[in-house]
Amino acid sequence: MEDCIFCKIVRGEIPSAKVLENEKVLAFLDINPVSRGHTLVIPKTHYGTFPEMPTDVLAALGEALQKIGDA
């Protein structure tokens, strides 16, 4: 989406402190964190809801969450 802040981050129009990136997901530090190291994990393609996401994207999100959670 043109005006979606997360899409702008994925496209590099808004800078971010990347923690993890692959072809399907991007993880970056929150600019206004609730706690130290608070990280956002998003799909690189815009979806309105979780049910719209293909299973492979959901799986990639889960794998990224597990890697970041372990860190």
Secondary structure, DSSP 4 states (H G I P E B T S, - for coil): -TT-HHHHHHHTSS---EEEE-SSEEEEE-SS-SSTT-EEEEESS--SSGGGS-HHHHHHHHHHHHHHHH-
